[in-house]
Amino acid sequence: MSMQPKLATMFLSKSGPPEIIARILLNCDTLTDVLALTSTCKHVHMIWIENSSTIIHHIAKSTIRCFKEAVMAVNSPTPLIRKQC
């Protein structure tokens, strides 16, 4: 058995700097991938909790159609008129 999987597991579960693990999460393609990775250990999960809004915003921009308009609708104090994006 190679040492690489064991080292990767140790990096994620204990010794990995939060900044690097947050960057790994930011580079996931989908939120499903992020959630799969964050369920691997407590250390990664805590980094997810601390950085979830930034990570969600970053990934959602590329995966949710009309993301900009959706954010505007959520943040609007009055109902917006529907428009096609």
C-alpha angles and dihedrals in degrees: 000000000000122000094228098083090047092049091048090051092049091047093053098039103043123350105037114116110243092232092059094044090049088053090051089052090048089055095056113115098224140018087245089062090049092051091048091052095044091054092061098082145348094253094058091041092055090050088051091051091051095046104027098116093053093045094046092049092049095049096038091058090066100035106039117074112231091009094160092053092046091054091048090051093050093048096043116108090209130043113272125227111251116252132173115250 
